[in-house]
Amino acid sequence: MIVWLNIGSLLLGLLAWTLPVVNLFQSRKNHVAFTMLSMGACAVSLSFQIFYHYHLVTIGDWSAIMDISGSVALGAAVLLIGTILLNAMTLIPKKKEAIT
């Protein structure tokens, strides 16, 4: 069951990056909803990784924690920065359309 945390984290991370890209090519007016869904998917994805680390601490698998902590921290930073930048890119053109 715990393996699903990693799979869910990966899928939600991909969803967090896919929604802003879809939002760029859509002409709908609900761009804020897409942004909120993207940020929510990013948050849940990062939460799944925290729960997985908690599971490793609970079972005392210290070698696994030492092996994956660096890559998980890097992946979390890339996911968070990428999600913020992609969502910012989608909101800037929408803001210019609202002004004109």
Secondary structure, DSSP 8 states (H G I E B T S, - for coil): -THHHHHHHHHHHHHHHHHHHHHHH---S-HHHHHHHHHHHHHHHHHHHHHHHHHHHHHT-HHHHHHHHHHHHHHHHHHHHHHHHHHHHHHHHHHHHHH-
